[in-house]
Amino acid sequence: MSTASSADPVLRLLLVDEQRSFHIMMKAMLLNVGINRISYAYSAEEARRLCQKENFDIYLIDYDLGAGENGRQLLESLRERRLIPPRAVVMIVSGDASRAMVLSAIESEPDEYLMKPFSQEQFKQRLKRAVTRRRALQPLFEALSRQDDTALLAACERAAQEHPRYSNFCRCLQADTLMRRGEPQEARSLLRQLLAAQDNSWARLALGKACHQLGLHEEAVSHLHACLRLTPLMVDAYRALAESYQAQGKTEEAQAQLKQAVSLSPQSVLLSRQLAEVSLQRGDYACAKDVLLNLIDMTRNSIHRTPHYLGAYIQTLTLYALNSNDSYHIANLQKQVNSALSRLRDGLISADFNYPAFEQLCQARVQIACGELLKGKKMLYRANQNWLDKPESMPPALLGETVLGLYQLGEFEYAESLQALLSEDEDHLLTTCISATRTDKTVQERRQRYQQLNELGIKAYQAGELEQALGHFREALRRTPANTGSALNKIQVLLQLLAKERKNSEYLDECRTTLSLLEGIPLNPAQQERFRKLRQEFAQYQ
């Protein structure tokens, strides 16, 4: 009995594999099971071009496609572009039997996963099972594709009644949909009813997520541990468990769960990203930098590629070096950053992204970390000169990198004003990286002492105690040599003192030197205007 019977429509299949020998072998196998409309692709790019021209009923994709995108990345790309119709069956095949490869393939949620080599009978049975399931649940997949939650809930209810063998899948999807709609209590009730009849790991996982959404974190942890006892390799349960631990403030436990999940599925972008975020929050920069470097390599050819990984990696390298108290790590920073930039340069240049400005910002941050504050400051401000008068129009990736650089530099007030422009739904890794930088002990210590000195200087200046004010601003600038506000405040006090002692050469030289620190730097409009007026005022004393 063939998979495609005479009553069925003619099935169209796309076979994606880099090896011609596999194409030849599969052609014979497919013809024997009744599939004769076959299209072939040897690479992800070739497959994408075919999918843009035609829809298929079956997508048979090898995980290993050689250089460039792999099968999982191709599948993610096709789904992102909505090039796979809801009725279609997706099968991933692989010659790699390692646990990491299998879990990575399964995480991409194909309808079936096959290990090479496989027999014609194995293929036939797996394909028949996948086609039967797709057809039985087609209304459900159609509603899921349209993102029509109301229709999806109704389709899940009908399918659970009409096709008992798929009931657990339908109920869990129903629960996930309820949670997405902000109805976790209804999801919890549904799942508890399901588990009362029979325990299963998918229902336990969904119930753990529902409890987490309800704020019942202890209960969530209990269900998720039960899930892992049933299915120890269910990596999504580790991720959900980490979220519940985080919600309880147990970041060490959250990090441990994510490390376990990443060790099981090292190709998972979602898990690695979450581990990087938790590690940054905990100040574990050694772990964060290793995970982020892996993310850069992992996403180079995927839809998940983003400059945020590179920016976060560079900032994590910097925080690691500054907190290590080891001159080797700071001296090696430039080499590591250049290596990271070269890994993504081609991909980011071809994208709709201002890579030259991004690279300049990254290099500026390296200079600052290496102690070249004024050189780094000039690079940082020049990279942003097109947006200084309208920072709200700055691309988010560049805005985030600028904020990070400003915190490193000691431009705390300016950093906060720009950070306020980042939208609430901005990339969470970016905001986590900024938060980690703000709360880093080395940055916090400098900031607290600077703020104390600056406030004391302002109070003394307002009280007319100019010498005392000058002392505070000198010390504030010594601690944060690149802080524009401190420099401008110091100049203002010196000019007041010169108004009383015009021929005081010490004040003249110090004022001239401090003014020179800001020369040639494209400051923001408010700073630039204040600098211009102070420079004009100083001119009368020369």
Phi, psi and omega per residue, in radians:
M1 nan 2.191 -3.114
S2 -1.488 2.800 3.125
T3 -1.176 -0.689 3.127
A4 -1.757 1.837 -3.131
S5 -1.456 2.967 -3.098
S6 -1.122 -0.388 -3.138
A7 -1.460 -0.239 -3.107
D8 -1.449 2.679 2.954
P9 -1.146 2.742 -3.139
V10 -1.206 2.151 -3.099
L11 -1.445 2.340 3.094
R12 -1.835 2.251 -3.053
L13 -2.134 2.405 3.021
L14 -1.896 2.143 3.115
L15 -1.875 2.116 -3.124
V16 -2.067 1.946 3.120
D17 -2.783 2.467 -3.075
E18 -1.360 -0.234 -3.048
Q19 -1.749 2.163 3.131
R20 -1.104 -0.596 -3.124
S21 -1.092 -0.638 3.116
F22 -1.216 -0.642 3.087
H23 -1.037 -0.779 -3.102
I24 -1.143 -0.791 -3.139
M25 -1.096 -0.757 -3.105
M26 -1.228 -0.544 3.130
K27 -1.049 -0.798 3.134
A28 -1.110 -0.742 -3.130
M29 -1.131 -0.730 -3.113
L30 -1.184 -0.697 3.111
L31 -1.106 -0.621 -3.135
N32 -1.215 -0.442 3.117
V33 -1.711 0.162 3.008
G34 1.632 0.282 3.110
I35 -1.931 2.027 -3.102
N36 -2.142 -0.059 3.055
R37 -1.701 1.597 -3.001
I38 -2.100 2.285 3.002
S39 -1.979 2.523 -3.055
Y40 -2.071 2.489 3.039
A41 -2.435 2.470 -3.108
Y42 -1.801 -0.111 -3.115
S43 -2.594 2.899 3.117
A44 -1.113 -0.730 -3.110
E45 -1.130 -0.725 3.100
E46 -1.120 -0.703 3.113
A47 -1.108 -0.721 -3.127
R48 -1.114 -0.707 3.109
R49 -1.090 -0.723 3.125
L50 -1.132 -0.688 -3.107
C51 -1.225 -0.441 3.092
Q52 -1.280 -0.384 -3.120
K53 -1.684 -0.473 -2.985
E54 -2.629 2.560 3.001
N55 -1.620 2.601 3.118
F56 -2.139 2.832 3.107
D57 -1.633 -0.486 -3.116
I58 -2.365 2.320 3.090
Y59 -2.057 1.969 -3.127
L60 -1.900 1.840 -2.938
I61 -2.130 2.213 3.039
D62 -1.368 2.429 3.139
Y63 -1.151 -0.743 -3.091
D64 -1.644 1.897 -3.133
L65 -1.942 0.373 3.130
G66 1.401 -2.616 -3.114
A67 -1.152 2.558 3.132
G68 1.613 -2.570 -3.100
E69 -1.118 2.506 2.977
N70 -1.677 -3.136 -3.066
G71 -1.115 -0.648 3.115
R72 -1.134 -0.758 3.137
Q73 -1.149 -0.642 3.070
L74 -1.096 -0.800 -3.129
L75 -1.059 -0.750 3.101
E76 -1.068 -0.721 3.138
S77 -1.139 -0.765 3.139
L78 -1.114 -0.702 3.117
R79 -1.196 -0.706 3.131
E80 -1.038 -0.673 -3.135
R81 -1.553 0.073 3.121
R82 0.990 0.790 -3.118
L83 -1.750 0.021 3.060
I84 -1.959 2.041 -3.116
P85 -1.186 2.664 -3.080
P86 -1.033 -0.505 -3.091
R87 -1.355 -0.238 -2.960
A88 -1.328 2.623 3.063
V89 -1.740 2.350 3.092
V90 -2.017 2.202 3.084
M91 -2.153 2.288 3.060
I92 -1.883 2.390 3.093
V93 -2.115 2.674 -3.139
S94 -2.737 2.582 3.053
G95 -1.668 -0.028 -3.128
D96 -1.720 2.017 -3.076
A97 -1.649 0.153 -3.114
S98 -1.140 2.647 -3.125
R99 -1.043 -0.722 -3.118
A100 -1.067 -0.740 -3.133
M101 -1.178 -0.768 -3.118
V102 -1.091 -0.809 -3.134
L103 -1.145 -0.640 3.112
S104 -1.122 -0.754 3.128
A105 -1.137 -0.756 -3.116
I106 -1.171 -0.598 -3.137
E107 -1.095 -0.445 3.106
S108 -1.353 0.008 3.017
E109 1.001 0.962 2.979
P110 -1.319 2.927 3.064
D111 -1.274 -0.577 3.110
E112 -2.557 2.697 3.092
Y113 -2.296 2.235 -3.079
L114 -2.176 2.377 3.060
M115 -1.618 2.344 3.015
K116 -1.389 2.520 -0.104
P117 -1.464 2.669 3.086
F118 -2.312 2.705 -3.107
S119 -1.496 2.916 3.091
Q120 -1.102 -0.652 -3.128
E121 -1.183 -0.705 3.077
Q122 -1.046 -0.841 -3.123
F123 -1.067 -0.777 -3.108
K124 -1.058 -0.795 -3.105
Q125 -1.170 -0.736 3.140
R126 -1.154 -0.726 -3.141
L127 -1.161 -0.740 3.136
K128 -1.081 -0.732 3.122
R129 -1.085 -0.752 -3.105
A130 -1.191 -0.739 3.141
V131 -1.139 -0.747 3.136
T132 -1.048 -0.777 -3.129
R133 -1.139 -0.787 3.142
R134 -1.036 -0.749 -3.098
R135 -1.206 -0.687 -3.133
A136 -1.145 -0.608 -3.058
L137 -1.855 0.320 -3.055
Q138 -0.991 -0.763 3.126
P139 -1.031 -0.608 3.124
L140 -1.144 -0.831 -3.135
F141 -1.176 -0.564 3.083
E142 -1.119 -0.810 3.133
A143 -1.126 -0.663 3.116
L144 -1.116 -0.703 3.120
S145 -1.149 -0.637 3.135
R146 -1.397 -0.136 -3.074
Q147 1.021 0.656 3.127
D148 -1.728 1.598 -3.039
D149 -1.110 -0.620 -3.139
T150 -1.110 -0.842 3.108
A151 -1.141 -0.605 -3.124
L152 -1.158 -0.744 3.110
L153 -1.078 -0.742 3.122
A154 -1.147 -0.709 -3.136
A155 -1.159 -0.672 3.095
C156 -1.097 -0.744 -3.134
E157 -1.096 -0.811 -3.134
R158 -1.130 -0.800 -3.080
A159 -1.128 -0.647 3.127
A160 -1.103 -0.606 3.133
Q161 -1.364 -0.731 -3.030
E162 -1.435 -0.464 -3.085
H163 -2.280 1.378 -3.065
P164 -0.945 -0.533 -3.103
R165 -1.137 -0.379 3.128
Y166 -1.869 0.234 -3.021
S167 -1.048 -0.785 -3.120
N168 -1.053 -0.764 3.113
F169 -1.053 -0.792 -3.108
C170 -1.115 -0.744 -3.118
R171 -1.176 -0.691 3.125
C172 -1.176 -0.684 3.085
L173 -1.163 -0.654 3.074
Q174 -1.045 -0.775 3.138
A175 -1.143 -0.747 3.105
D176 -1.051 -0.690 -3.139
T177 -1.166 -0.723 3.094
L178 -1.064 -0.724 3.117
M179 -1.137 -0.693 3.121
R180 -1.116 -0.535 3.119
R181 -1.451 0.020 -3.140
G182 1.405 0.527 3.141
E183 -2.154 1.036 -3.075
P184 -1.166 -0.491 -3.141
Q185 -1.142 -0.721 3.098
E186 -1.129 -0.684 3.116
A187 -1.113 -0.739 -3.141
R188 -1.075 -0.762 3.139
S189 -1.108 -0.767 3.137
L190 -1.055 -0.786 -3.074
L191 -1.240 -0.617 3.104
R192 -1.137 -0.647 3.067
Q193 -1.119 -0.719 -3.133
L194 -1.126 -0.751 -3.111
L195 -1.278 -0.432 3.093
A196 -1.118 -0.525 3.139
A197 -1.443 -0.722 -3.112
Q198 -2.838 2.315 3.127
D199 -1.348 2.386 3.015
N200 -2.686 2.657 -2.982
S201 -1.166 -0.638 -3.117
W202 -1.143 -0.702 3.113
A203 -1.194 -0.667 3.090
R204 -1.085 -0.756 3.119
L205 -1.058 -0.847 -3.131
A206 -1.106 -0.668 3.129
L207 -1.168 -0.668 3.069
G208 -1.060 -0.717 3.123
K209 -1.163 -0.697 3.135
A210 -1.121 -0.752 3.123
C211 -1.122 -0.687 3.096
H212 -1.058 -0.765 -3.137
Q213 -1.130 -0.521 3.121
L214 -1.445 -0.102 -3.116
G215 1.494 0.156 3.127
L216 -1.598 1.213 -2.935
H217 -1.220 -0.639 3.100
E218 -1.096 -0.759 3.105
E219 -1.129 -0.694 3.113
A220 -1.040 -0.818 -3.141
V221 -1.036 -0.731 3.138
S222 -1.061 -0.819 -3.131
H223 -1.160 -0.660 -3.096
L224 -1.240 -0.625 3.038
H225 -1.150 -0.672 3.083
A226 -1.097 -0.677 3.100
C227 -1.049 -0.783 -3.103
L228 -1.250 -0.467 3.031
R229 -1.168 -0.619 3.116
L230 -1.305 -0.732 -3.085
T231 -2.394 1.528 -3.033
P232 -1.090 -0.338 -3.100
L233 -1.718 0.218 -3.130
M234 -1.394 1.605 -2.992
V235 -1.136 -0.499 -3.136
D236 -1.134 -0.470 3.114
A237 -1.229 -0.633 3.072
Y238 -1.103 -0.734 3.140
R239 -1.093 -0.790 3.127
A240 -1.141 -0.653 3.116
L241 -1.106 -0.715 3.116
A242 -1.080 -0.699 3.131
E243 -1.118 -0.683 3.125
S244 -1.196 -0.684 3.081
Y245 -1.128 -0.725 3.118
Q246 -1.053 -0.737 -3.129
A247 -1.079 -0.428 3.106
Q248 -1.612 0.048 -3.116
G249 1.388 0.190 -3.131
K250 -1.645 1.242 -3.032
T251 -1.220 -0.525 3.112
E252 -1.132 -0.766 3.103
E253 -1.149 -0.671 3.117
A254 -1.080 -0.774 3.138
Q255 -1.114 -0.689 3.132
A256 -1.083 -0.728 3.122
Q257 -1.123 -0.710 -3.122
L258 -1.234 -0.622 3.066
K259 -1.085 -0.709 3.107
Q260 -1.113 -0.751 -3.133
A261 -1.126 -0.748 -3.129
V262 -1.177 -0.595 3.085
S263 -1.140 -0.549 3.105
L264 -1.360 -0.709 -3.080
S265 -2.283 1.310 -3.041
P266 -1.192 -0.197 3.122
Q267 -1.622 0.074 -3.113
S268 -1.421 1.995 3.121
V269 -1.136 -0.757 -3.095
L270 -1.055 -0.809 -3.107
L271 -1.173 -0.772 -3.134
S272 -1.121 -0.710 3.124
R273 -1.091 -0.764 -3.135
Q274 -1.140 -0.659 3.095
L275 -1.133 -0.689 3.108
A276 -1.082 -0.743 -3.114
E277 -1.133 -0.794 -3.131
V278 -1.153 -0.681 3.131
S279 -1.122 -0.691 3.079
L280 -1.109 -0.763 3.129
Q281 -1.061 -0.590 -3.123
R282 -1.502 -0.099 -3.098
G283 1.318 0.314 3.100
D284 -1.565 1.342 -3.035
Y285 -1.229 -0.490 3.115
A286 -1.082 -0.817 3.110
C287 -1.176 -0.777 -3.083
A288 -1.052 -0.757 -3.087
K289 -1.171 -0.656 3.122
D290 -1.169 -0.728 -3.140
V291 -1.165 -0.726 -3.123
L292 -1.179 -0.650 3.082
L293 -1.096 -0.713 3.087
N294 -1.118 -0.671 3.106
L295 -1.101 -0.687 3.115
I296 -1.033 -0.821 3.137
D297 -1.181 -0.725 -3.058
M298 -1.134 -0.613 -3.021
T299 -1.764 0.087 -3.043
R300 -0.967 -0.636 -3.096
N301 -1.945 0.336 -3.040
S302 -2.056 3.001 3.098
I303 -1.205 -0.220 -3.129
H304 -1.504 -0.003 -3.138
R305 -1.088 2.301 -3.124
T306 -2.690 2.538 3.080
P307 -1.163 -0.279 -3.122
H308 -1.094 -0.591 3.120
Y309 -1.136 -0.758 3.135
L310 -1.152 -0.782 3.122
G311 -1.083 -0.752 3.137
A312 -1.160 -0.667 3.125
Y313 -1.096 -0.789 -3.123
I314 -1.129 -0.715 3.124
Q315 -1.168 -0.656 3.132
T316 -1.187 -0.702 3.033
L317 -0.990 -0.743 -3.117
T318 -1.139 -0.834 3.137
L319 -1.109 -0.661 3.105
Y320 -1.102 -0.800 -3.121
A321 -1.125 -0.772 -3.089
L322 -1.177 -0.524 -3.113
N323 -1.616 -0.096 -3.079
S324 -1.431 -0.351 -3.050
N325 0.987 0.537 -3.136
D326 -2.188 2.011 -3.085
S327 -1.085 -0.420 3.141
Y328 -1.053 -0.783 -3.076
H329 -1.142 -0.664 3.100
I330 -1.212 -0.739 3.130
A331 -1.124 -0.538 -3.099
N332 -1.516 -0.087 -3.038
L333 -1.058 -0.794 -3.110
Q334 -1.022 -0.765 -3.141
K335 -1.086 -0.777 -3.117
Q336 -1.152 -0.702 -3.141
V337 -1.171 -0.755 3.118
N338 -1.061 -0.689 3.114
S339 -1.108 -0.761 -3.139
A340 -1.145 -0.719 3.134
L341 -1.093 -0.686 -3.113
S342 -1.196 -0.463 -3.132
R343 -1.131 -0.605 -3.033
L344 -1.973 -0.037 -3.013
R345 -0.931 -0.908 -3.069
D346 -1.058 -0.782 -3.118
G347 -1.145 -0.694 -3.101
L348 -1.347 -0.555 3.103
I349 -1.142 -0.658 -3.097
S350 -1.336 -0.290 -3.134
A351 -1.459 2.988 3.104
D352 -1.394 1.335 -2.989
F353 -2.713 2.427 -3.131
N354 -1.443 1.405 -3.078
Y355 -1.145 -0.734 -3.135
P356 -0.975 -0.744 3.121
A357 -1.163 -0.689 3.131
F358 -1.089 -0.798 -3.133
E359 -1.116 -0.678 3.126
Q360 -1.120 -0.677 3.095
L361 -1.118 -0.737 3.123
C362 -1.103 -0.766 3.137
Q363 -1.154 -0.608 3.095
A364 -1.086 -0.724 -3.127
R365 -1.161 -0.575 3.069
V366 -1.145 -0.788 3.139
Q367 -1.038 -0.737 3.140
I368 -1.102 -0.792 -3.127
A369 -1.103 -0.567 -3.124
C370 -1.469 0.065 3.073
G371 1.645 -0.044 3.098
E372 -1.509 1.217 -2.957
L373 -1.141 -0.831 -3.080
L374 -1.206 -0.677 3.078
K375 -1.102 -0.777 3.118
G376 -1.128 -0.656 -3.140
K377 -1.124 -0.771 3.128
K378 -1.077 -0.747 3.122
M379 -1.101 -0.724 -3.103
L380 -1.115 -0.832 -3.101
Y381 -1.224 -0.633 3.140
R382 -1.208 -0.574 3.086
A383 -1.110 -0.427 -3.091
N384 -1.858 0.139 -2.992
Q385 -1.075 -0.435 3.121
N386 -1.309 -0.228 -3.077
W387 -2.110 0.034 -3.040
L388 -1.042 -0.590 -3.124
D389 -1.590 -0.090 3.113
K390 -2.596 1.105 -3.065
P391 -1.057 -0.390 3.132
E392 -1.151 -0.302 3.128
S393 -1.613 0.002 -3.124
M394 -1.203 2.366 3.077
P395 -0.988 2.422 -3.060
P396 -0.923 -0.705 -3.115
A397 -1.100 -0.730 3.131
L398 -1.239 -0.652 3.117
L399 -1.078 -0.779 3.130
G400 -1.105 -0.750 3.114
E401 -1.109 -0.648 3.119
T402 -1.145 -0.768 3.118
V403 -1.028 -0.773 3.126
L404 -1.061 -0.776 3.131
G405 -1.106 -0.681 -3.133
L406 -1.164 -0.679 3.078
Y407 -1.118 -0.742 3.084
Q408 -1.046 -0.696 -3.052
L409 -1.251 -0.455 -3.067
G410 1.706 0.207 3.074
E411 -1.535 1.168 -2.942
F412 -1.142 -0.783 -3.098
E413 -1.132 -0.751 -3.135
Y414 -1.156 -0.700 3.126
A415 -1.041 -0.767 -3.120
E416 -1.161 -0.658 3.139
S417 -1.139 -0.643 3.119
L418 -1.334 -0.627 3.132
Q419 -1.068 -0.562 3.136
A420 -1.122 -0.323 -3.139
L421 -1.435 -0.257 3.114
L422 -1.251 2.251 -3.094
S423 -1.217 2.742 -3.100
E424 -1.098 -0.499 -3.113
D425 -1.670 0.321 3.126
E426 -1.130 2.806 -3.118
D427 -0.811 2.141 -3.022
H428 -1.171 -0.559 3.095
L429 -1.116 -0.694 3.118
L430 -1.094 -0.845 -3.119
T431 -1.176 -0.567 3.066
T432 -1.140 -0.711 -3.138
C433 -1.133 -0.723 3.110
I434 -1.134 -0.765 3.129
S435 -1.078 -0.726 3.133
A436 -1.109 -0.641 3.128
T437 -1.218 -0.762 3.135
R438 -1.067 -0.664 -3.055
T439 -1.669 -0.017 3.094
D440 -1.042 2.399 -2.997
K441 -1.073 -0.646 -3.132
T442 -1.192 -0.661 3.113
V443 -1.244 -0.756 -3.118
Q444 -1.080 -0.752 -3.134
E445 -1.065 -0.792 3.111
R446 -1.094 -0.755 -3.074
R447 -1.143 -0.784 -3.109
Q448 -1.093 -0.761 -3.134
R449 -1.191 -0.701 3.107
Y450 -1.049 -0.824 -3.095
Q451 -1.099 -0.692 3.094
Q452 -1.060 -0.840 -3.119
L453 -1.138 -0.717 -3.119
N454 -1.147 -0.738 3.120
E455 -1.135 -0.712 3.093
L456 -1.104 -0.687 3.116
G457 -1.127 -0.730 3.139
I458 -1.137 -0.754 3.124
K459 -1.090 -0.762 3.131
A460 -1.125 -0.693 3.133
Y461 -1.120 -0.791 3.136
Q462 -1.122 -0.491 3.116
A463 -1.495 -0.010 3.131
G464 1.428 0.162 3.135
E465 -1.600 1.347 -2.956
L466 -1.170 -0.742 -3.137
E467 -1.082 -0.725 3.121
Q468 -1.157 -0.736 3.103
A469 -1.059 -0.748 3.139
L470 -1.057 -0.713 3.132
G471 -1.075 -0.740 3.131
H472 -1.157 -0.755 -3.117
F473 -1.214 -0.587 3.064
R474 -1.060 -0.811 -3.105
E475 -1.191 -0.679 3.101
A476 -1.072 -0.714 -3.129
L477 -1.276 -0.536 3.080
R478 -1.136 -0.676 -3.128
R479 -1.360 -0.556 3.079
T480 -2.273 1.358 -2.982
P481 -1.055 -0.333 -3.088
A482 -1.822 0.173 -3.106
N483 -1.344 2.030 -3.070
T484 -1.140 -0.702 -3.125
G485 -1.050 -0.775 3.124
S486 -1.110 -0.724 3.133
A487 -1.087 -0.791 -3.137
L488 -1.147 -0.706 3.110
N489 -1.097 -0.739 3.137
K490 -1.115 -0.747 3.113
I491 -1.070 -0.749 -3.119
Q492 -1.065 -0.729 3.115
V493 -1.165 -0.745 3.129
L494 -1.059 -0.675 3.118
L495 -1.158 -0.639 3.082
Q496 -1.145 -0.689 3.101
L497 -1.192 -0.653 3.103
L498 -1.154 -0.532 3.096
A499 -1.086 -0.470 3.118
K500 -1.615 -0.562 -3.112
E501 -2.276 1.360 -3.012
R502 -1.013 -0.553 -3.020
K503 -1.747 0.274 3.126
N504 -1.311 1.798 -3.052
S505 -1.138 -0.547 3.135
E506 -1.110 -0.797 3.112
Y507 -1.144 -0.708 3.136
L508 -1.052 -0.863 -3.111
D509 -1.123 -0.720 -3.126
E510 -1.171 -0.668 3.113
C511 -1.158 -0.746 3.139
R512 -1.104 -0.763 -3.133
T513 -1.113 -0.728 -3.122
T514 -1.201 -0.665 3.076
L515 -1.082 -0.646 -3.101
S516 -1.145 -0.416 3.116
L517 -1.115 -0.450 -3.072
L518 -1.811 -0.072 -3.138
E519 -1.166 2.379 3.057
G520 1.382 0.060 3.109
I521 -1.748 2.150 3.139
P522 -1.305 1.434 -3.100
L523 -1.178 2.910 3.060
N524 -1.209 2.823 -2.992
P525 -0.930 -0.751 -3.112
A526 -1.147 -0.769 3.126
Q527 -1.160 -0.706 -3.106
Q528 -1.105 -0.722 -3.134
E529 -1.162 -0.737 3.126
R530 -1.139 -0.737 3.113
F531 -1.066 -0.742 -3.131
R532 -1.059 -0.785 -3.121
K533 -1.158 -0.715 3.135
L534 -1.164 -0.663 3.119
R535 -1.147 -0.701 3.092
Q536 -1.097 -0.723 -3.139
E537 -1.141 -0.662 3.138
F538 -1.173 -0.540 -3.084
A539 -0.987 -0.537 -3.092
Q540 -1.272 -0.227 -3.139
Y541 -1.687 -0.028 -3.110
Q542 -1.616 nan nan
